[in-house]
Each structure stands twice: as C-alpha cells, then as structure tokens.
Amino acid sequence: MLTEPDVLIADFSAAADQLGIDGWPCRLRGELLPAPHRQTGLQPGFGAVYAFALSTRATSAAGAGMVLKVGKVGPSSDARFR
C-alpha cells in the first residue's frame, strides 16, 4: 500500500534481490508526504522513485487509492524532483 513506505521498500528489496539489479543492494529511505505537502529536495548524491496517488478516501472518477504517476530521478535531477 502506498501509505506504508516500509512495505513498498521491503517488496522492492525482495524483488531486487531475486533479479540481481545493478547497484543492488543500496541504502533506501521511505518518506510519505500527504497532500498538501511542502516540496523537498533530493539529498546530495541520492536519486528517488516517487509516486502520486489518490487517498483511499478519494471520490475521484479514477477511484480511491489509484496511482496517478510513478517517476524516477537521478542525483542531478533535483529541479525536476521538486
């Protein structure tokens, strides 16, 4: 569930272990910023995977809890991350 970053990280870690992803293992940190949130920047030398999702209480036509966007940025993409 998107509201539980530790669960997502554990699932990703298990999949990365099985697939032998380049650069794995590496340090991961989860952060949940409910709307409305303040923009945060990337920590120096870090990249990010981010997701925009509707809350489980949303009444949008897309549906409660639906993921709207998933993206990734590298360590030199702070402006795009913000």
N, C-alpha and C positions, 0 to 999 in steps of 0.2 A: 504494500500500500504506500502511496506517495507521501502520506503523512508520517511515515516511520522510516527516516533515512537509514537507520541502522539495519533494518530488514533489507532494504534495497542494496546496501553495501555488502551485506553477507551473501545475498543472492548473486551479485556481480562477482564477488570474490570466489565463490564456488565455481561459477561458470568460467572465469578467467583461469583458475587452476586447471580445469579439465581441458581447456582449449590451448593452453600454453601460450598465451598472449605475450608478444614482445613487451619488455619492460615490466613484466609482472613477476613477482609481487612488488607493489609500491604502496606508499602511505596514502590512505583515503580518509576524508573527513566529511561528515554529513552536516547539512545545515538546512533548516526549514524556515522559510520566510513567508508567513501568511500575508495575504493582501490586506490592506495596502502596506507595502514594505518600503524601506529605505534602500537605495542602491548601495551595494557593497562592491568593492574592487577585489580583484584576484590578489592573493598573497604573492609576493615576488617569487618567480620560478615555478609557479603552480599553473595548471590548467584546470578546466572544470567541465563537468557534464551537468546540464541544468534541464529542468522540466517545468512547464507551465501547465497547471491542471486546475480543473474546477473543483470546488469543495464538494464533499459528499452531501451537503445541504443545498447545492445549486439547483435552480429551477430552469436553467437554460435548455433550449431545444437540443443542444448537444448531449445533454444528460449529466447527471450528478457524477462527480468523480472522474470524468473523462479527461484524458491527457490531450492538451491542445498543441503542445510543441515540446520537442526534445532537441537540445542542441549541445554542441561542444565547442570549447575554445582552448587554444593553446596559451602558453605562458606569455606570449607577446600580443595577446588579443584582449587586454583589459578594457579598452574602449568599447569593443563590441559586447563584452560581457556586461558592462554597466548598462 
